Amino acid sequence: MRDPWAYREVAVHSVLDARTGRLQIRPMPGQAFAPSMRVQCARALSDPAQYPAGTRFLLNAKLTDRLGGEPFLFAWHGDPVQVLSAAQARKFLAAFRRGRI
């Protein structure tokens, strides 16, 4: 059973990896996580047939480093997918910034 206190809401988006040509999920800028940080989540989120590049999502994720490796965000693949509009993403990030001050 997973610990619900370890997870927090994180706004992420799909970006095209110039090296591989595949979509990758990364945290959106303006949060506690680097925009370059890897996100492990359901493969469907990086499927261009379902969600084009630039699609924004809201995930419940936790920071982990699995056996002392590079830190990354982990979101359970069975959680429901929540797509964010541009306005919803701005509102979420603005609320996050207000909470940090």
N, C-alpha and C positions, 0 to 999 in steps of 0.2 A: 504494500500500500504506500502511495506517495504522500509526502508531507506537504499539506496545503500551505503551510507557512513559508516554505522554501521558494514558492512560485510567486511571481509578480507580473503584472501586465506590462508588455513590451510592444511598442509599435515597430513593425518590421516592414520591409518592402523587398520586392524581387528586383535584382539587378543583373544585367548581362555581363558575364565574365568574359573579358576581351581575349583571354588566353585560351579558354576552352569553348567559348561560344554557347555555354549553357547558362540557364538562370540559376542564381544563387540567392538565398534569403539572408539579408543583413539588417541589423538594427537601423532605424531611421536616426539621423543626426539630432542632437538636442536632448539626449537621454544619458543615463549613467553609463552606457555601454558604447564602446568605440564603433563607429559605422563600419569598420573593417572586420569586426568580430564575426566568427562563424556561428551560424544558427543551425542546429539539428532539429528538424521537424518533419511533418508529413511530406512525402515526396510530391503529393498532388499540388502543393503550393508552388513548386518550381516547375510545374508542367505548363509549357507555353500554350498548349491546346486548351487548357482550362482557365489559366490566368496569364495575361500578357505581361511583359516586362513593365515594371513600375507599379504593379498592383500592391496596395498597402493592406496589411493584416494586423489584427490585434491578437497577440498570443499570450498565454500564461506560460512563462518560461522561468527557468532557474539557471544560475551560473554554476558551471561545473568544470572540472579539469580532468575527468576520468583518468585515473592512475598517474596523476602528476604531469600530464601533458599540457598542451596549450589550452588556456581557458576558452570556453564556448558556452553559448546559450542552448539549453535543451528544452524543447516543448514536446509534450507527449503527443504522439501521432493520432491518438483517438479523440482528442479534444475537438469540439466543433470549430469549423472555419468561420472567422469573423472578418469579412472584407470591410475596409475603411474607405470612405470617400475622402477626397482631398480636404474638405471642410472638417470632417470628423477627425482626421489625422492632425490637422492644425489645432483643433480644440483639445485633443488629448495631450499633445505636446505642450500647449500653453498651460494646461492644468498641471502637468508634470513640472514645468519650470516654476510656477507659482509655489508648488509644494516644496521645492528645494530651497527656497529663499528663507 
